[in-house]
Protein backbone atom coordinates (compact mmCIF):
# COMPACT_ATOMS: atom_id res chain seq x y z
CA UNK A 1 0.00 0.00 0.00
CA UNK A 2 1.46 3.34 -1.06
CA UNK A 3 1.79 6.24 1.33
CA UNK A 4 -1.01 8.77 0.72
CA UNK A 5 -0.22 12.20 -0.68
CA UNK A 6 1.66 14.35 1.82
CA UNK A 7 0.00 17.76 2.04
CA UNK A 8 1.61 21.00 3.27
CA UNK A 9 0.28 23.62 5.62
CA UNK A 10 -0.27 26.68 3.38
CA UNK A 11 0.17 29.05 6.35
CA UNK A 12 3.57 27.74 7.44
CA UNK A 13 6.38 30.32 7.32
CA UNK A 14 10.04 29.65 6.64
CA UNK A 15 13.10 31.20 8.25
CA UNK A 16 16.85 30.96 7.82
CA UNK A 17 19.17 29.84 10.61
CA UNK A 18 22.89 30.51 10.18
CA UNK A 19 25.13 27.45 10.65
CA UNK A 20 28.50 29.01 9.78
CA UNK A 21 29.47 32.34 8.25
CA UNK A 22 28.78 30.96 4.79
CA UNK A 23 26.21 28.21 5.42
CA UNK A 24 22.61 28.21 6.61
CA UNK A 25 19.62 25.94 6.87
CA UNK A 26 15.95 26.70 6.30
CA UNK A 27 13.45 25.78 9.01
CA UNK A 28 9.67 25.64 8.63
CA UNK A 29 7.52 24.83 11.66
CA UNK A 30 4.05 23.23 11.34
CA UNK A 31 5.13 22.15 7.86
CA UNK A 32 2.66 19.36 7.08
CA UNK A 33 -1.10 19.72 7.21
CA UNK A 34 -1.55 16.18 8.58
CA UNK A 35 1.78 14.97 10.02
CA UNK A 36 0.13 12.25 12.15
CA UNK A 37 -0.88 10.45 8.94
CA UNK A 38 2.79 9.58 8.34
CA UNK A 39 3.19 8.35 11.91
CA UNK A 40 0.12 6.15 11.55
CA UNK A 41 1.39 4.79 8.24
CA UNK A 42 4.69 3.82 9.87
CA UNK A 43 2.85 2.15 12.75
CA UNK A 44 0.56 0.15 10.47
CA UNK A 45 3.33 -1.08 8.12
CA UNK A 46 6.07 -2.46 10.39
CA UNK A 47 7.05 -5.15 7.88
CA UNK A 48 8.07 -2.49 5.34
CA UNK A 49 10.91 -1.21 7.53
CA UNK A 50 14.30 -2.49 6.37
CA UNK A 51 18.00 -1.57 6.38
CA UNK A 52 18.55 -0.05 2.89
CA UNK A 53 21.38 2.21 4.07
CA UNK A 54 24.27 0.67 6.01
CA UNK A 55 25.23 4.10 7.34
CA UNK A 56 21.85 4.78 8.96
CA UNK A 57 21.57 3.59 12.58
CA UNK A 58 18.09 2.14 12.24
CA UNK A 59 15.39 1.09 9.79
CA UNK A 60 13.70 2.88 6.91
CA UNK A 61 10.76 2.67 4.50
CA UNK A 62 11.21 3.91 0.94
CA UNK A 63 8.46 6.43 0.14
CA UNK A 64 6.94 6.59 -3.33
CA UNK A 65 7.76 9.83 -5.14
CA UNK A 66 4.12 10.54 -6.02
CA UNK A 67 3.32 11.03 -2.34
CA UNK A 68 5.94 13.78 -2.17
CA UNK A 69 4.44 15.92 -4.96
CA UNK A 70 3.64 18.94 -2.75
CA UNK A 71 7.05 18.82 -1.05
CA UNK A 72 8.64 18.61 -4.50
CA UNK A 73 6.75 21.74 -5.59
CA UNK A 74 7.77 23.51 -2.38
CA UNK A 75 11.45 22.74 -2.99
CA UNK A 76 11.18 23.86 -6.62
CA UNK A 77 9.46 27.15 -5.81
CA UNK A 78 10.97 28.10 -2.43
CA UNK A 79 14.26 26.30 -1.83
CA UNK A 80 15.52 26.95 -5.36
CA UNK A 81 15.39 30.68 -4.55
CA UNK A 82 17.06 30.31 -1.15
CA UNK A 83 19.92 28.20 -2.50
CA UNK A 84 20.10 29.30 -6.16
CA UNK A 85 19.55 26.07 -8.02
CA UNK A 86 17.43 25.34 -11.10
CA UNK A 87 13.74 24.60 -10.61
CA UNK A 88 13.69 21.81 -13.16
CA UNK A 89 15.17 18.31 -13.30
CA UNK A 90 15.35 17.85 -9.53
CA UNK A 91 15.90 14.29 -8.35
CA UNK A 92 14.23 13.23 -5.09
CA UNK A 93 14.50 10.24 -2.77
CA UNK A 94 12.38 9.94 0.37
CA UNK A 95 12.42 7.61 3.36
CA UNK A 96 10.56 7.25 6.62
CA UNK A 97 13.38 6.65 9.09
CA UNK A 98 13.43 5.28 12.63
CA UNK A 99 16.63 5.32 14.71
CA UNK A 100 16.80 2.02 16.61
CA UNK A 101 20.48 1.08 17.05
CA UNK A 102 21.76 1.08 20.64
CA UNK A 103 25.13 2.81 21.12
CA UNK A 104 27.05 -0.41 21.76
CA UNK A 105 26.08 -1.70 18.29
CA UNK A 106 27.09 1.41 16.33
CA UNK A 107 29.60 0.93 13.53
CA UNK A 108 32.61 3.24 13.24
CA UNK A 109 30.92 5.25 10.49
CA UNK A 110 27.77 5.64 12.62
CA UNK A 111 29.83 7.06 15.51
CA UNK A 112 30.91 10.18 13.59
CA UNK A 113 29.18 12.87 11.57
CA UNK A 114 28.83 12.41 7.83
CA UNK A 115 28.04 14.12 4.54
CA UNK A 116 25.48 12.76 2.11
CA UNK A 117 26.53 10.62 -0.88
CA UNK A 118 28.03 12.53 -3.79
CA UNK A 119 25.70 13.83 -6.47
CA UNK A 120 26.26 13.10 -10.15
CA UNK A 121 28.76 15.27 -12.00
CA UNK A 122 27.52 18.83 -12.44
CA UNK A 123 24.90 18.47 -9.72
CA UNK A 124 24.64 19.55 -6.09
CA UNK A 125 23.10 17.66 -3.17
CA UNK A 126 20.65 18.91 -0.59
CA UNK A 127 18.72 17.16 2.14
CA UNK A 128 15.71 17.78 4.32
CA UNK A 129 13.96 16.10 7.20
CA UNK A 130 10.73 16.42 9.09
CA UNK A 131 10.66 15.48 12.78
CA UNK A 132 7.71 13.16 13.44
CA UNK A 133 8.20 12.60 17.16
CA UNK A 134 6.97 14.61 20.13
CA UNK A 135 9.58 13.75 22.76
CA UNK A 136 12.26 16.39 22.16
CA UNK A 137 14.70 14.44 24.33
CA UNK A 138 15.21 12.17 21.29
CA UNK A 139 17.32 14.95 19.76
CA UNK A 140 17.53 17.24 16.76
CA UNK A 141 20.18 17.56 14.04
CA UNK A 142 23.73 18.80 14.60
CA UNK A 143 26.15 20.31 12.10
CA UNK A 144 29.93 20.09 12.38
CA UNK A 145 33.24 21.30 10.94
CA UNK A 146 35.90 18.64 10.25
CA UNK A 147 39.12 18.93 12.27
CA UNK A 148 41.11 17.09 9.58
CA UNK A 149 38.86 16.32 6.63
CA UNK A 150 41.54 14.56 4.56
CA UNK A 151 42.30 12.16 7.42
CA UNK A 152 38.62 11.43 8.01
CA UNK A 153 38.10 10.55 4.35
CA UNK A 154 41.23 8.41 4.34
CA UNK A 155 39.76 6.42 7.22
CA UNK A 156 36.24 6.22 5.77
CA UNK A 157 37.49 5.03 2.38
CA UNK A 158 39.66 2.40 4.06
CA UNK A 159 36.72 1.26 6.21
CA UNK A 160 34.74 0.62 3.02
CA UNK A 161 37.54 -1.48 1.52
CA UNK A 162 38.82 -3.27 4.62
CA UNK A 163 36.90 -2.80 7.89
CA UNK A 164 39.70 -4.06 10.16
CA UNK A 165 42.37 -1.81 8.62
CA UNK A 166 39.99 1.15 8.57
CA UNK A 167 39.13 0.73 12.24
CA UNK A 168 42.81 0.44 13.14
CA UNK A 169 43.62 3.68 11.30
CA UNK A 170 40.68 5.54 12.84
CA UNK A 171 41.55 4.40 16.35
CA UNK A 172 45.18 5.38 15.86
CA UNK A 173 44.33 8.94 14.83
CA UNK A 174 41.13 9.70 16.78
CA UNK A 175 41.03 9.26 20.54
CA UNK A 176 37.25 9.48 20.61
CA UNK A 177 37.04 6.24 18.59
CA UNK A 178 39.19 4.39 21.10
CA UNK A 179 36.48 4.72 23.73
CA UNK A 180 33.12 2.95 24.07
CA UNK A 181 30.76 3.36 21.08
CA UNK A 182 28.38 6.30 21.40
CA UNK A 183 26.34 8.68 19.29
CA UNK A 184 28.18 11.87 18.38
CA UNK A 185 26.52 14.81 20.12
CA UNK A 186 29.37 17.25 20.82
CA UNK A 187 32.75 18.46 19.58
CA UNK A 188 35.54 15.89 19.63
CA UNK A 189 38.83 15.29 17.83
CA UNK A 190 36.96 14.28 14.65
CA UNK A 191 34.90 17.46 14.21
CA UNK A 192 33.76 20.65 15.92
CA UNK A 193 30.08 21.13 16.70
CA UNK A 194 28.93 24.42 15.13
CA UNK A 195 25.11 24.37 15.30
CA UNK A 196 22.23 22.17 16.45
CA UNK A 197 18.65 22.40 15.21
CA UNK A 198 16.35 21.63 18.14
CA UNK A 199 13.69 19.03 17.36
CA UNK A 200 10.02 19.89 17.23
CA UNK A 201 7.14 17.79 15.97
CA UNK A 202 6.33 18.65 12.33
CA UNK A 203 9.43 20.85 11.91
CA UNK A 204 11.01 20.81 8.42
CA UNK A 205 14.77 21.44 8.04
CA UNK A 206 16.51 21.91 4.66
CA UNK A 207 20.31 22.05 4.27
CA UNK A 208 23.26 21.31 2.03
CA UNK A 209 24.24 17.64 1.99
CA UNK A 210 27.89 18.74 1.90
CA UNK A 211 27.73 19.94 5.52
CA UNK A 212 28.92 17.34 8.04
CA UNK A 213 25.91 16.47 10.17
CA UNK A 214 24.32 13.79 12.33
CA UNK A 215 21.28 13.16 14.47
CA UNK A 216 21.88 14.54 17.96
CA UNK A 217 20.82 11.39 19.82
CA UNK A 218 21.58 12.51 23.37
CA UNK A 219 19.24 10.06 25.12
CA UNK A 220 19.68 6.73 23.28
CA UNK A 221 17.90 4.91 26.11
CA UNK A 222 14.68 6.47 24.76
CA UNK A 223 15.04 4.96 21.28
CA UNK A 224 12.21 2.62 20.38
CA UNK A 225 11.11 0.39 17.51
CA UNK A 226 7.59 1.76 18.00
CA UNK A 227 7.15 4.69 15.56
CA UNK A 228 4.76 6.38 18.01
CA UNK A 229 7.46 6.42 20.69
CA UNK A 230 10.76 6.48 18.79
CA UNK A 231 12.80 8.94 16.75
CA UNK A 232 10.76 8.87 13.54
CA UNK A 233 11.61 11.31 10.72
CA UNK A 234 10.82 11.76 7.05
CA UNK A 235 14.16 12.14 5.28
CA UNK A 236 14.41 13.63 1.80
CA UNK A 237 17.41 13.84 -0.53
CA UNK A 238 17.59 16.13 -3.56
CA UNK A 239 19.90 16.20 -6.56
CA UNK A 240 19.81 19.61 -8.27
CA UNK A 241 21.44 21.62 -11.04
CA UNK A 242 23.22 24.70 -9.65
CA UNK A 243 22.72 28.06 -11.32
CA UNK A 244 25.91 29.43 -12.83
PEFEN-V621716 format. One record per pair of residues at least 12 apart in sequence whose C-alpha atoms are under 7 Angstrom apart, sorted by sequence separation. I is the first residue (numbers start at 1). J is the second residue. D is the distance in Angstrom with one decimal. If there is no record, write none. Layout:
I:J:D ; I:J:D
This chain:
14:26:6.6 ; 15:27:5.5 ; 49:61:4.9 ; 176:188:6.7 ; 14:27:5.7 ; 15:28:6.5 ; 48:61:5.9 ; 176:189:6.6 ; 14:28:4.5 ; 155:169:6.2 ; 175:189:7.0 ; 13:28:5.9 ; 155:170:5.8 ; 174:189:6.1 ; 12:28:6.6 ; 174:190:6.5 ; 12:29:6.5 ; 12:30:6.0 ; 12:31:5.8 ; 9:30:6.9 ; 9:31:5.5 ; 8:31:5.9 ; 9:32:5.1 ; 8:32:4.3 ; 9:33:4.4 ; 7:32:5.9 ; 8:33:4.9 ; 7:33:5.6 ; 7:34:6.9 ; 63:94:5.3 ; 185:216:5.1 ; 62:94:6.2 ; 63:95:5.2 ; 184:216:6.9 ; 185:217:6.7 ; 62:95:4.6 ; 63:96:6.9 ; 185:218:6.3 ; 61:95:5.3 ; 62:96:6.6 ; 183:217:6.2 ; 60:95:6.1 ; 61:96:5.0 ; 60:96:5.4 ; 61:97:6.6 ; 60:97:4.4 ; 59:97:6.0 ; 60:98:6.2 ; 59:98:5.4 ; 58:98:5.6 ; 59:99:6.6 ; 58:99:4.3 ; 57:99:5.6 ; 58:100:4.6 ; 147:189:6.6 ; 57:100:6.4 ; 58:101:5.5 ; 147:190:5.7 ; 57:101:5.2 ; 146:190:6.3 ; 147:191:4.9 ; 146:191:4.3 ; 147:192:6.7 ; 145:191:5.3 ; 146:192:6.4 ; 144:191:5.9 ; 145:192:5.1 ; 144:192:5.3 ; 145:193:6.6 ; 144:193:4.4 ; 145:194:6.8 ; 143:193:6.1 ; 144:194:5.2 ; 143:194:5.8 ; 143:195:5.3 ; 57:110:6.5 ; 142:195:5.8 ; 143:196:6.2 ; 55:109:6.6 ; 142:196:4.1 ; 55:110:6.1 ; 141:196:5.6 ; 142:197:6.3 ; 140:196:6.8 ; 141:197:5.2 ; 140:197:5.5 ; 141:198:6.9 ; 140:198:4.8 ; 139:198:6.9 ; 140:199:4.3 ; 3:63:6.8 ; 139:199:6.0 ; 3:64:7.0 ; 6:67:5.6 ; 2:64:6.8 ; 5:67:4.1 ; 6:68:5.9 ; 8:70:6.7 ; 4:67:5.8 ; 5:68:6.5 ; 7:70:6.1 ; 136:199:5.7 ; 3:67:6.2 ; 6:70:6.8 ; 136:200:6.4 ; 134:200:6.8 ; 134:201:5.2 ; 145:212:6.5 ; 131:199:6.5 ; 133:201:5.4 ; 143:211:6.8 ; 144:212:5.2 ; 131:200:6.3 ; 132:201:5.3 ; 143:212:5.7 ; 144:213:5.8 ; 111:181:6.8 ; 131:201:5.3 ; 132:202:5.8 ; 143:213:4.3 ; 111:182:6.1 ; 113:184:7.0 ; 131:202:5.4 ; 142:213:5.5 ; 143:214:6.8 ; 111:183:5.4 ; 112:184:5.8 ; 130:202:5.9 ; 131:203:5.6 ; 141:213:7.0 ; 142:214:5.5 ; 111:184:5.8 ; 130:203:5.4 ; 131:204:6.9 ; 141:214:5.9 ; 142:215:6.2 ; 130:204:4.4 ; 141:215:4.6 ; 142:216:5.7 ; 106:181:6.3 ; 129:204:5.7 ; 130:205:6.5 ; 140:215:6.0 ; 141:216:5.2 ; 128:204:6.9 ; 129:205:5.5 ; 139:215:6.9 ; 140:216:5.3 ; 104:181:5.3 ; 128:205:5.3 ; 129:206:6.8 ; 139:216:4.9 ; 103:181:5.7 ; 104:182:6.9 ; 128:206:4.2 ; 139:217:5.0 ; 103:182:4.8 ; 127:206:5.8 ; 128:207:6.3 ; 138:217:5.9 ; 139:218:6.1 ; 103:183:6.3 ; 127:207:5.6 ; 138:218:6.7 ; 126:207:5.8 ; 127:208:6.1 ; 138:219:5.9 ; 126:208:4.4 ; 127:209:5.5 ; 137:219:6.4 ; 125:208:6.4 ; 126:209:4.6 ; 125:209:5.3 ; 138:222:6.7 ; 39:132:6.8 ; 116:209:5.0 ; 138:231:6.1 ; 115:209:5.8 ; 116:210:6.4 ; 115:210:5.3 ; 115:211:5.9 ; 115:212:4.8 ; 133:230:6.8 ; 114:212:4.9 ; 115:213:6.5 ; 133:231:5.9 ; 113:212:5.7 ; 114:213:5.5 ; 133:232:5.8 ; 113:213:5.1 ; 114:214:6.5 ; 132:232:5.3 ; 113:214:5.0 ; 131:232:6.7 ; 132:233:5.1 ; 131:233:4.8 ; 130:233:5.4 ; 131:234:6.8 ; 129:233:6.4 ; 130:234:5.1 ; 129:234:5.4 ; 130:235:6.7 ; 129:235:4.4 ; 128:235:5.9 ; 129:236:6.0 ; 128:236:5.0 ; 127:236:5.6 ; 128:237:6.5 ; 127:237:4.5 ; 126:237:6.0 ; 127:238:5.9 ; 126:238:5.1 ; 125:238:5.7 ; 126:239:6.6 ; 125:239:4.9 ; 124:239:5.8 ; 125:240:6.4 ; 123:239:6.3 ; 124:240:5.3 ; 123:240:5.4 ; 124:241:6.2 ; 102:220:6.6 ; 123:241:4.9 ; 124:242:6.4 ; 122:241:6.8 ; 123:242:6.5 ; 119:239:6.3 ; 100:223:5.8 ; 99:223:6.8 ; 100:224:6.0 ; 100:225:6.0 ; 98:227:7.0 ; 98:230:6.8 ; 99:231:5.6 ; 98:231:5.5 ; 99:232:7.0 ; 98:232:4.6 ; 97:232:5.6 ; 98:233:6.6 ; 97:233:5.2 ; 96:233:5.9 ; 97:234:6.1 ; 96:234:4.5 ; 97:235:6.7 ; 95:234:5.8 ; 96:235:6.2 ; 95:235:5.2 ; 94:235:5.7 ; 95:236:6.5 ; 94:236:4.5 ; 93:236:5.7 ; 94:237:6.4 ; 92:236:6.9 ; 93:237:5.1 ; 92:237:5.6 ; 93:238:6.7 ; 92:238:4.7 ; 91:238:5.4 ; 92:239:6.6 ; 90:238:6.6 ; 91:239:4.8 ; 90:239:5.7 ; 91:240:6.6 ; 90:240:5.0 ; 89:240:7.0 ; 86:240:6.8 ; 85:240:6.5 ; 86:241:5.5 ; 85:241:5.7 ; 86:242:6.0 ; 85:242:4.2 ; 86:243:6.0 ; 84:242:6.6 ; 85:243:5.0 ; 84:243:5.9 ; 35:202:6.3 ; 32:202:6.4 ; 31:202:5.8 ; 30:202:5.2 ; 31:203:6.1 ; 29:202:6.3 ; 30:203:5.9 ; 31:204:6.1 ; 29:203:4.4 ; 19:194:6.6 ; 28:203:5.8 ; 29:204:6.2 ; 19:195:5.6 ; 27:203:7.0 ; 28:204:5.0 ; 27:204:5.6 ; 28:205:6.6 ; 27:205:4.6 ; 26:205:5.7 ; 27:206:6.6 ; 25:205:6.7 ; 26:206:5.1 ; 25:206:5.6 ; 26:207:6.7 ; 25:207:4.7 ; 24:207:7.0 ; 43:227:5.7 ; 42:227:6.3 ; 39:227:6.5 ; 39:228:6.6
